[in-house]
């Protein structure tokens, strides 16, 4: 993926198809995801847990 728009588009597709592997491909191993102030996922393991929760809740990307 060459630019931020490509990453965002790929992430949206992966989230909407509930493809956890494709979601995690959009993140570096030591990435930090801020869900909201004070709620942070550090690293792919925590990011994976967050998206598993999102998928269970059937939340879609815009």
Chimera marker file (.cmm) of the C-alpha trace (Angstrom):
<marker_set name="trace">
<marker id="1" x="0.000" y="0.000" z="0.000" r="1" g="1" b="0" radius="0.5"/>
<marker id="2" x="1.531" y="3.237" z="-1.138" r="1" g="1" b="0" radius="0.5"/>
<marker id="3" x="-0.385" y="5.935" z="0.687" r="1" g="1" b="0" radius="0.5"/>
<marker id="4" x="-2.696" y="6.600" z="3.596" r="1" g="1" b="0" radius="0.5"/>
<marker id="5" x="-5.835" y="6.592" z="1.429" r="1" g="1" b="0" radius="0.5"/>
<marker id="6" x="-4.961" y="3.084" z="0.203" r="1" g="1" b="0" radius="0.5"/>
<marker id="7" x="-4.449" y="1.858" z="3.763" r="1" g="1" b="0" radius="0.5"/>
<marker id="8" x="-7.741" y="3.361" z="4.945" r="1" g="1" b="0" radius="0.5"/>
<marker id="9" x="-9.636" y="1.854" z="1.999" r="1" g="1" b="0" radius="0.5"/>
<marker id="10" x="-8.085" y="-1.584" z="2.580" r="1" g="1" b="0" radius="0.5"/>
<marker id="11" x="-8.814" y="-1.364" z="6.308" r="1" g="1" b="0" radius="0.5"/>
<marker id="12" x="-12.455" y="-0.412" z="5.648" r="1" g="1" b="0" radius="0.5"/>
<marker id="13" x="-12.862" y="-3.377" z="3.288" r="1" g="1" b="0" radius="0.5"/>
<marker id="14" x="-11.242" y="-5.732" z="5.781" r="1" g="1" b="0" radius="0.5"/>
<marker id="15" x="-13.416" y="-4.519" z="8.667" r="1" g="1" b="0" radius="0.5"/>
<marker id="16" x="-16.618" y="-4.721" z="6.645" r="1" g="1" b="0" radius="0.5"/>
<marker id="17" x="-15.796" y="-8.269" z="5.536" r="1" g="1" b="0" radius="0.5"/>
<marker id="18" x="-14.691" y="-9.204" z="9.085" r="1" g="1" b="0" radius="0.5"/>
<marker id="19" x="-11.326" y="-10.364" z="7.744" r="1" g="1" b="0" radius="0.5"/>
<marker id="20" x="-9.109" y="-10.190" z="10.813" r="1" g="1" b="0" radius="0.5"/>
<marker id="21" x="-5.924" y="-11.176" z="8.961" r="1" g="1" b="0" radius="0.5"/>
<marker id="22" x="-6.457" y="-8.395" z="6.402" r="1" g="1" b="0" radius="0.5"/>
<marker id="23" x="-7.182" y="-5.923" z="9.202" r="1" g="1" b="0" radius="0.5"/>
<marker id="24" x="-3.955" y="-6.829" z="10.980" r="1" g="1" b="0" radius="0.5"/>
<marker id="25" x="-2.010" y="-6.522" z="7.707" r="1" g="1" b="0" radius="0.5"/>
<marker id="26" x="-2.800" y="-2.797" z="7.867" r="1" g="1" b="0" radius="0.5"/>
<marker id="27" x="-0.868" y="-2.450" z="11.151" r="1" g="1" b="0" radius="0.5"/>
<marker id="28" x="2.799" y="-2.738" z="12.043" r="1" g="1" b="0" radius="0.5"/>
<marker id="29" x="3.710" y="-5.254" z="14.770" r="1" g="1" b="0" radius="0.5"/>
<marker id="30" x="4.195" y="-2.504" z="17.378" r="1" g="1" b="0" radius="0.5"/>
<marker id="31" x="1.314" y="-0.292" z="16.221" r="1" g="1" b="0" radius="0.5"/>
<marker id="32" x="-0.795" y="1.676" z="18.673" r="1" g="1" b="0" radius="0.5"/>
<marker id="33" x="-4.535" y="2.057" z="18.075" r="1" g="1" b="0" radius="0.5"/>
<marker id="34" x="-6.365" y="4.774" z="20.017" r="1" g="1" b="0" radius="0.5"/>
<marker id="35" x="-10.058" y="3.909" z="20.142" r="1" g="1" b="0" radius="0.5"/>
<marker id="36" x="-10.866" y="6.982" z="22.211" r="1" g="1" b="0" radius="0.5"/>
<marker id="37" x="-8.949" y="9.026" z="24.772" r="1" g="1" b="0" radius="0.5"/>
<marker id="38" x="-7.779" y="6.634" z="27.458" r="1" g="1" b="0" radius="0.5"/>
<marker id="39" x="-8.543" y="3.436" z="25.484" r="1" g="1" b="0" radius="0.5"/>
<marker id="40" x="-5.461" y="2.220" z="23.675" r="1" g="1" b="0" radius="0.5"/>
<marker id="41" x="-4.492" y="-1.083" z="22.045" r="1" g="1" b="0" radius="0.5"/>
<marker id="42" x="-0.738" y="-1.647" z="21.812" r="1" g="1" b="0" radius="0.5"/>
<marker id="43" x="0.640" y="-4.176" z="19.360" r="1" g="1" b="0" radius="0.5"/>
<marker id="44" x="-1.105" y="-6.578" z="17.029" r="1" g="1" b="0" radius="0.5"/>
<marker id="45" x="-2.321" y="-8.872" z="19.837" r="1" g="1" b="0" radius="0.5"/>
<marker id="46" x="-4.324" y="-6.102" z="21.541" r="1" g="1" b="0" radius="0.5"/>
<marker id="47" x="-5.447" y="-4.687" z="18.192" r="1" g="1" b="0" radius="0.5"/>
<marker id="48" x="-6.645" y="-8.175" z="17.250" r="1" g="1" b="0" radius="0.5"/>
<marker id="49" x="-8.652" y="-8.402" z="20.483" r="1" g="1" b="0" radius="0.5"/>
<marker id="50" x="-10.249" y="-5.029" z="19.756" r="1" g="1" b="0" radius="0.5"/>
<marker id="51" x="-11.318" y="-6.004" z="16.238" r="1" g="1" b="0" radius="0.5"/>
<marker id="52" x="-12.632" y="-9.377" z="17.430" r="1" g="1" b="0" radius="0.5"/>
<marker id="53" x="-14.876" y="-7.386" z="19.763" r="1" g="1" b="0" radius="0.5"/>
<marker id="54" x="-15.928" y="-5.062" z="16.912" r="1" g="1" b="0" radius="0.5"/>
<marker id="55" x="-16.759" y="-8.063" z="14.728" r="1" g="1" b="0" radius="0.5"/>
<marker id="56" x="-18.886" y="-9.638" z="17.481" r="1" g="1" b="0" radius="0.5"/>
<marker id="57" x="-20.778" y="-6.347" z="17.813" r="1" g="1" b="0" radius="0.5"/>
<marker id="58" x="-21.337" y="-6.296" z="14.010" r="1" g="1" b="0" radius="0.5"/>
<marker id="59" x="-19.984" y="-2.745" z="13.700" r="1" g="1" b="0" radius="0.5"/>
<marker id="60" x="-19.221" y="-1.660" z="10.108" r="1" g="1" b="0" radius="0.5"/>
<marker id="61" x="-16.676" y="0.847" z="8.812" r="1" g="1" b="0" radius="0.5"/>
<marker id="62" x="-18.223" y="3.949" z="7.232" r="1" g="1" b="0" radius="0.5"/>
<link id1="1" id2="2" r="1" g="1" b="0" radius="0.2"/>
<link id1="2" id2="3" r="1" g="1" b="0" radius="0.2"/>
<link id1="3" id2="4" r="1" g="1" b="0" radius="0.2"/>
<link id1="4" id2="5" r="1" g="1" b="0" radius="0.2"/>
<link id1="5" id2="6" r="1" g="1" b="0" radius="0.2"/>
<link id1="6" id2="7" r="1" g="1" b="0" radius="0.2"/>
<link id1="7" id2="8" r="1" g="1" b="0" radius="0.2"/>
<link id1="8" id2="9" r="1" g="1" b="0" radius="0.2"/>
<link id1="9" id2="10" r="1" g="1" b="0" radius="0.2"/>
<link id1="10" id2="11" r="1" g="1" b="0" radius="0.2"/>
<link id1="11" id2="12" r="1" g="1" b="0" radius="0.2"/>
<link id1="12" id2="13" r="1" g="1" b="0" radius="0.2"/>
<link id1="13" id2="14" r="1" g="1" b="0" radius="0.2"/>
<link id1="14" id2="15" r="1" g="1" b="0" radius="0.2"/>
<link id1="15" id2="16" r="1" g="1" b="0" radius="0.2"/>
<link id1="16" id2="17" r="1" g="1" b="0" radius="0.2"/>
<link id1="17" id2="18" r="1" g="1" b="0" radius="0.2"/>
<link id1="18" id2="19" r="1" g="1" b="0" radius="0.2"/>
<link id1="19" id2="20" r="1" g="1" b="0" radius="0.2"/>
<link id1="20" id2="21" r="1" g="1" b="0" radius="0.2"/>
<link id1="21" id2="22" r="1" g="1" b="0" radius="0.2"/>
<link id1="22" id2="23" r="1" g="1" b="0" radius="0.2"/>
<link id1="23" id2="24" r="1" g="1" b="0" radius="0.2"/>
<link id1="24" id2="25" r="1" g="1" b="0" radius="0.2"/>
<link id1="25" id2="26" r="1" g="1" b="0" radius="0.2"/>
<link id1="26" id2="27" r="1" g="1" b="0" radius="0.2"/>
<link id1="27" id2="28" r="1" g="1" b="0" radius="0.2"/>
<link id1="28" id2="29" r="1" g="1" b="0" radius="0.2"/>
<link id1="29" id2="30" r="1" g="1" b="0" radius="0.2"/>
<link id1="30" id2="31" r="1" g="1" b="0" radius="0.2"/>
<link id1="31" id2="32" r="1" g="1" b="0" radius="0.2"/>
<link id1="32" id2="33" r="1" g="1" b="0" radius="0.2"/>
<link id1="33" id2="34" r="1" g="1" b="0" radius="0.2"/>
<link id1="34" id2="35" r="1" g="1" b="0" radius="0.2"/>
<link id1="35" id2="36" r="1" g="1" b="0" radius="0.2"/>
<link id1="36" id2="37" r="1" g="1" b="0" radius="0.2"/>
<link id1="37" id2="38" r="1" g="1" b="0" radius="0.2"/>
<link id1="38" id2="39" r="1" g="1" b="0" radius="0.2"/>
<link id1="39" id2="40" r="1" g="1" b="0" radius="0.2"/>
<link id1="40" id2="41" r="1" g="1" b="0" radius="0.2"/>
<link id1="41" id2="42" r="1" g="1" b="0" radius="0.2"/>
<link id1="42" id2="43" r="1" g="1" b="0" radius="0.2"/>
<link id1="43" id2="44" r="1" g="1" b="0" radius="0.2"/>
<link id1="44" id2="45" r="1" g="1" b="0" radius="0.2"/>
<link id1="45" id2="46" r="1" g="1" b="0" radius="0.2"/>
<link id1="46" id2="47" r="1" g="1" b="0" radius="0.2"/>
<link id1="47" id2="48" r="1" g="1" b="0" radius="0.2"/>
<link id1="48" id2="49" r="1" g="1" b="0" radius="0.2"/>
<link id1="49" id2="50" r="1" g="1" b="0" radius="0.2"/>
<link id1="50" id2="51" r="1" g="1" b="0" radius="0.2"/>
<link id1="51" id2="52" r="1" g="1" b="0" radius="0.2"/>
<link id1="52" id2="53" r="1" g="1" b="0" radius="0.2"/>
<link id1="53" id2="54" r="1" g="1" b="0" radius="0.2"/>
<link id1="54" id2="55" r="1" g="1" b="0" radius="0.2"/>
<link id1="55" id2="56" r="1" g="1" b="0" radius="0.2"/>
<link id1="56" id2="57" r="1" g="1" b="0" radius="0.2"/>
<link id1="57" id2="58" r="1" g="1" b="0" radius="0.2"/>
<link id1="58" id2="59" r="1" g="1" b="0" radius="0.2"/>
<link id1="59" id2="60" r="1" g="1" b="0" radius="0.2"/>
<link id1="60" id2="61" r="1" g="1" b="0" radius="0.2"/>
<link id1="61" id2="62" r="1" g="1" b="0" radius="0.2"/>
</marker_set>
